[in-house]
Amino acid sequence: MNHLRDIEQEVERTLQLADSLDKKKADPYFYTRLKARMDHAVAPPSWWGALFGKPQVKLASLGLIVVVNAITIYNTFHPSMGSEDSRSEQIETLISDYQLNIETYTY
């Protein structure tokens, strides 16, 4: 009981001390400058940030990247180019198209 009364007295003394302090006056243009600084600091979002700032678009983009990577990995390990013969034919076509079999020496 005595402990609670001491706490209450200490709180009362602290509040009386806070009431006795003189209040500081702000500069008349303080809030105007503060508001201008706050408005200047917050720039409107660009169209890029507005579009990709949404969680739905972020999740859809992440899903698209995962799907494209999965397809790429699958096609790397399971090529659908056909048999080895067709692959050889494709290499031969590439060599002839880019003329990689012609040796030219210009001295």
Backbone hydrogen bonds in HBPLUS format (Angstrom, degrees):
<---DONOR---> <-ACCEPTOR-->    atom                        ^
c    i                          cat <-CA-CA->   ^        H-A-AA   ^      H-
h    n   atom  resd res      DA  || num        DHA   H-A  angle D-A-AA Bond
n    s   type  num  typ     dist DA aas  dist angle  dist       angle   num
A0005-ARG N   A0001-MET O   3.14 MM   4  6.46 156.8  2.19 149.6 155.7     1
A0006-ASP N   A0002-ASN O   3.03 MM   4  6.29 151.5  2.12 145.1 152.6     2
A0007-ILE N   A0003-HIS O   3.06 MM   4  6.33 153.2  2.13 144.6 151.8     3
A0008-GLU N   A0004-LEU O   2.97 MM   4  6.24 160.1  2.01 149.3 154.3     4
A0009-GLN N   A0005-ARG O   2.97 MM   4  6.18 156.9  2.03 146.6 152.7     5
A0010-GLU N   A0006-ASP O   2.96 MM   4  6.15 157.5  2.01 145.9 152.1     6
A0011-VAL N   A0007-ILE O   2.93 MM   4  6.19 155.1  2.00 149.6 156.5     7
A0012-GLU N   A0008-GLU O   2.96 MM   4  6.17 159.5  2.00 148.1 153.6     8
A0013-ARG N   A0009-GLN O   2.95 MM   4  6.21 160.8  1.99 151.1 155.7     9
A0014-THR N   A0010-GLU O   3.01 MM   4  6.20 154.5  2.07 144.4 151.5    10
A0015-LEU N   A0011-VAL O   2.95 MM   4  6.18 159.1  1.99 152.4 157.8    11
A0016-GLN N   A0012-GLU O   2.93 MM   4  6.13 156.0  1.99 150.0 156.6    12
A0017-LEU N   A0013-ARG O   2.97 MM   4  6.13 152.8  2.04 142.6 150.0    13
A0018-ALA N   A0014-THR O   2.97 MM   4  6.23 153.8  2.04 144.8 152.1    14
A0019-ASP N   A0015-LEU O   2.93 MM   4  6.17 146.5  2.04 142.8 152.0    15
A0020-SER N   A0016-GLN O   3.00 MM   4  6.19 139.8  2.17 141.0 151.3    16
A0030-PHE N   A0027-ASP O   2.99 MM   3  5.09 168.2  2.00 117.6 119.3    17
A0033-ARG N   A0029-TYR O   2.99 MM   4  6.19 164.8  2.02 153.4 156.8    18
A0034-LEU N   A0030-PHE O   2.85 MM   4  6.05 157.0  1.90 149.6 157.2    19
A0035-LYS N   A0031-TYR O   2.90 MM   4  5.94 161.8  1.93 141.6 146.4    20
A0036-ALA N   A0032-THR O   2.99 MM   4  6.17 157.3  2.04 145.3 151.8    21
A0037-ARG N   A0033-ARG O   2.90 MM   4  6.07 156.9  1.95 148.0 154.1    22
A0038-MET N   A0034-LEU O   2.93 MM   4  6.15 156.6  1.99 148.8 155.4    23
A0039-ASP N   A0035-LYS O   2.89 MM   4  6.06 156.5  1.95 148.7 155.1    24
A0040-HIS N   A0036-ALA O   2.97 MM   4  6.07 150.7  2.05 142.5 150.5    25
A0041-ALA N   A0037-ARG O   3.00 MM   4  6.14 146.1  2.12 142.0 150.6    26
A0042-VAL N   A0038-MET O   3.35 MM   4  6.51 145.1  2.48 142.7 149.2    27
A0050-ALA N   A0046-SER O   2.83 MM   4  6.01 152.6  1.90 149.3 158.1    28
A0051-LEU N   A0047-TRP O   2.95 MM   4  5.99 147.8  2.05 137.4 145.1    29
A0052-PHE N   A0048-TRP O   2.94 MM   4  6.06 174.1  1.94 155.4 156.3    30
A0053-GLY N   A0049-GLY O   2.82 MM   4  5.13 114.9  2.24 129.0 139.1    31
A0058-LYS N   A0054-LYS O   3.09 MM   4  6.38 160.2  2.13 153.4 159.5    32
A0059-LEU N   A0055-PRO O   2.94 MM   4  6.08 161.6  1.97 148.3 152.9    33
A0060-ALA N   A0056-GLN O   2.96 MM   4  6.13 158.6  2.00 144.6 150.7    34
A0061-SER N   A0057-VAL O   2.86 MM   4  5.98 159.1  1.91 148.4 154.1    35
A0062-LEU N   A0058-LYS O   2.94 MM   4  6.12 160.9  1.98 148.2 153.5    36
A0063-GLY N   A0059-LEU O   2.93 MM   4  6.11 158.5  1.97 146.6 152.8    37
A0064-LEU N   A0060-ALA O   2.92 MM   4  6.14 155.1  1.98 146.9 153.5    38
A0065-ILE N   A0061-SER O   2.97 MM   4  6.21 159.7  2.01 151.4 156.4    39
A0066-VAL N   A0062-LEU O   2.99 MM   4  6.22 158.4  2.03 149.7 155.6    40
A0067-VAL N   A0063-GLY O   2.95 MM   4  6.17 159.5  1.99 149.2 154.8    41
A0068-VAL N   A0064-LEU O   2.93 MM   4  6.13 165.6  1.95 152.8 156.6    42
A0069-ASN N   A0065-ILE O   2.95 MM   4  6.10 160.3  1.99 147.9 153.5    43
A0070-ALA N   A0066-VAL O   2.90 MM   4  6.09 154.9  1.96 146.9 154.0    44
A0071-ILE N   A0067-VAL O   2.95 MM   4  6.19 160.0  1.99 152.8 157.6    45
A0072-THR N   A0068-VAL O   2.96 MM   4  6.15 157.6  2.02 146.5 153.0    46
A0073-ILE N   A0069-ASN O   2.91 MM   4  6.12 162.5  1.94 151.6 155.8    47
A0074-TYR N   A0070-ALA O   2.94 MM   4  6.09 160.4  1.98 147.5 153.3    48
A0075-ASN N   A0071-ILE O   2.91 MM   4  6.08 164.5  1.93 150.9 155.0    49
A0076-THR N   A0072-THR O   2.96 MM   4  6.09 137.2  2.14 141.0 152.8    50
A0077-PHE N   A0073-ILE O   3.22 MM   4  6.49 155.3  2.29 149.5 153.6    51
A0078-HIS N   A0074-TYR O   2.85 MM   4  5.87 135.0  2.05 146.8 160.5    52
A0087-ARG N   A0083-SER O   3.29 MM   4  6.57 149.6  2.39 140.7 149.2    53
A0088-SER N   A0084-GLU O   2.97 MM   4  6.22 152.4  2.05 143.9 150.8    54
A0089-GLU N   A0085-ASP O   2.96 MM   4  6.27 153.9  2.03 147.3 154.7    55
A0090-GLN N   A0086-SER O   2.92 MM   4  6.15 150.0  2.01 141.0 148.9    56
A0091-ILE N   A0087-ARG O   2.97 MM   4  6.27 151.9  2.05 146.2 153.8    57
A0092-GLU N   A0088-SER O   2.93 MM   4  6.18 159.4  1.97 149.3 154.9    58
A0093-THR N   A0089-GLU O   2.92 MM   4  6.13 153.6  1.99 145.8 153.1    59
A0094-LEU N   A0090-GLN O   2.95 MM   4  6.15 153.9  2.02 143.7 150.7    60
A0095-ILE N   A0091-ILE O   2.92 MM   4  6.19 157.7  1.97 150.4 156.3    61
A0096-SER N   A0092-GLU O   2.98 MM   4  6.21 161.8  2.02 148.9 153.5    62
A0097-ASP N   A0093-THR O   2.87 MM   4  5.98 155.5  1.93 147.8 154.9    63
A0098-TYR N   A0094-LEU O   3.12 MM   4  6.20 163.8  2.14 149.7 152.9    64
A0100-LEU N   A0095-ILE O   2.91 MM   5  5.00 161.4  1.95 145.3 150.1    65
A0099-GLN N   A0096-SER O   3.36 MM   3  4.80 154.0  2.43  90.3  97.5    66
